[in-house]
Amino acid sequence: MLTEERHRRILSYLTSTEIVTINDLMTPLNASESTIRRDLQTLENQGLLVRIHGGAKRIHQLAFEAEMSEKIKTYLNEKQTIAKYAASLIRPDDIIYLDAGTTTLAMIPFLPTDYRLKVVTNSVKHASLLIDRQIPTVILGGQIKLTTNAVLGTSPANQLERYRFNQSFIGINGIHLVAGYTTPDTEEGLLKRIGLKNSQHSYILADHSKFQQITFTQVGTLAEACIITDYCPADLKKKFLQKTTLKEANK
């Protein structure tokens, strides 16, 4: 069987199932284990699947993003752990950017109220909680995306471009060795990109489920930010550490 045909059939299998194993593929494709492994490596390099131990899993829909009400219920403990660690990095008199997202939202209860902070955010929900804690807050102005409560558009992008930060904390949908940091929405991606660029220290906050995922819009390369996560498998962590800084909040 030609290589291209094997690749097509592997991707076809992944349209009907979340995960496929190497053993599942060897017989129908009439190929050896080493050949299947090479196929999976090639397809992962092309951003078409994610390799896992013993097989591969399909990539989430590139442009799909769950509503905040759904996302806020997932990986709760992991987000709390990441958020607490991220908040511990903040210093007195810092000006920080808190991107819209459920993990950055989880930081707010851990922010010190006696540090004379100033927080800029593009999230209505974040701003409300910050005000409740009496933390000086600037909210960017623009159109509100109802599914995520994020403020988006040209106006907030232009406003954010003028600001400079000690630290920025960015939520993300995908972290990939080749594709870098990605998010489904192009307008959200623009604000995340500006937040990374205009900060002395930039952090990507993401639980372990975001690794080796790719979504529609690239926010930045791996080297542009430090990753804060709950956990990263040792073999994958070694590869990421060759390209960026990675902190596991559980350790």
C-alpha positions in Angstrom: 0.0 0.0 0.0 1.3 3.4 -0.9 2.3 5.8 1.9 -0.3 8.4 0.9 -3.0 5.8 1.0 -2.0 4.6 4.5 -2.1 8.2 5.7 -5.5 8.7 4.2 -6.9 5.6 5.9 -5.3 6.5 9.3 -7.0 9.9 9.2 -10.2 8.2 8.1 -10.1 5.9 11.1 -9.7 9.0 13.4 -12.9 10.6 12.0 -15.0 7.8 13.6 -13.0 7.2 16.8 -11.1 9.5 19.2 -8.1 7.2 19.5 -6.5 4.5 17.3 -3.7 2.2 18.4 -0.8 0.9 16.3 -2.1 -2.6 16.7 -5.4 -1.5 15.3 -3.7 -0.2 12.2 -1.1 -2.9 11.4 -3.4 -5.6 10.0 -5.8 -3.5 7.9 -2.9 -1.4 6.5 -0.7 -4.5 6.1 2.2 -2.6 7.6 4.8 -3.2 10.3 4.8 -1.5 13.6 7.8 0.6 12.6 6.1 1.8 9.4 3.0 2.8 11.3 5.1 4.7 13.8 6.7 6.6 11.0 3.3 7.3 9.5 2.0 8.7 12.8 5.1 10.8 13.2 4.7 12.3 9.7 1.0 13.0 10.2 1.8 14.7 13.6 4.5 16.8 12.0 1.8 18.0 9.6 -0.5 18.9 12.4 -3.1 16.2 11.5 -3.1 14.1 14.6 -1.5 13.8 18.0 0.7 10.8 18.8 0.1 9.1 22.2 1.7 6.1 23.8 0.9 3.2 21.5 -1.1 5.1 18.9 -2.6 8.4 18.1 -5.6 10.6 18.8 -7.5 13.0 16.6 -7.0 16.7 16.9 -9.9 18.8 18.1 -11.8 20.9 15.6 -9.6 23.8 14.7 -12.2 26.5 15.0 -14.3 25.1 17.8 -14.4 26.7 21.2 -16.7 25.7 24.1 -18.6 28.3 26.0 -17.1 29.6 29.2 -19.9 28.0 31.2 -18.7 24.6 29.9 -14.9 25.2 30.1 -15.1 26.5 33.7 -16.3 23.0 34.8 -13.3 21.1 33.3 -10.0 20.3 35.0 -11.0 22.4 38.1 -8.2 21.1 40.4 -5.6 21.5 37.7 -6.6 25.1 37.0 -6.6 26.0 40.7 -3.1 24.6 41.0 -1.8 26.5 38.0 -3.5 29.7 39.0 -2.1 29.6 42.5 1.4 29.1 41.2 1.0 31.9 38.6 -0.3 34.3 41.2 2.8 33.6 43.4 5.0 35.2 40.6 3.4 38.6 41.0 5.4 41.3 42.8 4.4 44.6 44.5 3.6 47.4 42.1 3.3 45.1 39.1 1.1 46.1 36.2 -0.2 42.8 34.7 -2.4 41.7 31.8 -5.0 39.0 32.6 -6.2 37.5 29.4 -9.8 36.2 29.2 -9.9 32.5 30.1 -10.9 30.1 32.8 -7.4 29.5 34.2 -6.6 33.2 34.4 -10.0 33.7 36.0 -8.9 31.2 38.7 -5.9 33.4 39.5 -8.1 36.3 40.8 -8.8 34.8 44.3 -5.1 34.3 44.8 -4.0 37.9 43.8 -2.6 39.8 46.7 -4.7 42.9 47.6 -1.9 44.7 49.4 0.6 44.8 46.5 -0.7 48.0 44.8 -1.3 46.1 41.6 -2.9 47.4 38.4 -4.6 44.8 36.3 -5.6 45.2 32.6 -8.0 42.6 31.2 -10.2 42.0 28.2 -12.8 40.0 30.1 -16.0 41.4 31.6 -16.1 38.5 34.1 -12.5 39.0 35.2 -13.1 42.7 35.7 -16.1 42.2 37.9 -14.3 39.8 40.2 -11.2 42.1 40.3 -13.5 45.0 41.3 -15.1 42.8 44.0 -11.6 42.4 45.5 -10.9 46.1 45.3 -8.0 45.6 42.8 -7.4 48.6 40.5 -8.6 47.4 37.1 -8.6 48.6 33.5 -11.0 46.8 31.1 -10.4 47.1 27.4 -13.4 48.5 25.4 -15.0 46.8 22.5 -17.5 44.2 21.4 -18.2 41.4 23.9 -18.0 37.8 22.7 -21.0 36.3 24.4 -19.6 32.7 24.7 -16.4 33.7 26.5 -17.2 37.2 27.9 -14.1 38.5 26.1 -13.9 42.0 24.7 -12.7 41.8 21.1 -12.2 43.9 18.0 -10.0 46.7 16.6 -10.6 49.1 19.5 -9.3 46.9 22.3 -6.4 45.7 20.1 -5.3 49.4 19.5 -5.7 50.2 23.2 -3.7 47.1 24.3 -1.0 47.9 21.8 -0.2 51.1 23.8 0.2 49.4 27.1 3.3 47.8 28.7 3.3 45.2 31.4 5.6 43.6 34.0 3.8 40.3 33.5 1.1 38.9 31.2 -0.9 35.7 31.9 -2.5 34.2 28.8 -4.9 31.3 28.5 -4.5 29.0 25.5 -6.3 26.2 23.6 -3.3 24.4 22.1 0.4 24.0 22.8 2.3 22.2 20.1 6.0 21.5 19.5 5.7 22.8 15.9 2.7 25.0 15.8 3.4 26.8 19.1 0.5 28.5 21.0 -2.8 28.5 19.2 -6.4 29.6 19.8 -9.6 29.1 17.7 -10.7 32.8 17.4 -8.6 35.2 15.3 -9.6 38.3 17.2 -8.8 36.7 20.6 -5.6 35.5 19.1 -4.6 39.0 18.2 -5.1 40.3 21.8 -3.2 37.3 23.2 -0.4 38.0 20.8 -0.2 41.7 21.8 -0.3 40.7 25.5 2.7 38.4 25.0 4.7 40.9 23.0 4.1 43.9 25.3 5.2 42.2 28.6 8.5 41.9 30.3 7.6 38.3 31.4 4.9 36.4 29.6 3.2 33.2 30.8 1.0 30.7 29.1 -1.4 29.0 31.5 -2.6 25.6 30.4 -3.5 22.2 31.9 -2.0 19.0 30.5 -4.9 18.4 28.1 -3.7 21.3 25.9 -0.3 19.8 25.0 0.1 18.7 21.4 -3.2 20.3 20.4 -3.5 22.7 17.5 -6.3 25.2 16.9 -6.9 27.7 14.1 -4.8 30.8 15.0 -1.2 31.0 16.1 -0.6 33.3 19.0 3.1 32.9 19.3 6.1 30.5 19.1 7.0 28.4 22.1 10.0 30.6 22.9 7.9 33.7 23.4 6.5 32.7 26.8 7.0 30.4 29.8 4.5 27.6 30.1 2.8 27.0 33.5 1.0 23.7 33.6 -0.1 21.1 36.2 1.8 18.2 34.6 3.7 17.3 31.4 4.8 13.7 30.6 8.6 13.4 31.0 9.3 12.5 27.4 7.2 15.4 26.1 8.6 17.8 28.7 12.1 17.1 27.6 11.2 18.2 24.0 9.4 21.3 25.2 12.4 22.4 27.4 14.5 22.4 24.3 12.4 25.3 23.0 11.0 27.2 26.0 10.7 27.3 29.8 8.1 25.0 31.4 7.0 25.0 35.0 4.9 22.2 36.5 2.9 23.7 39.3 2.5 20.4 41.0 6.2 20.1 41.6 
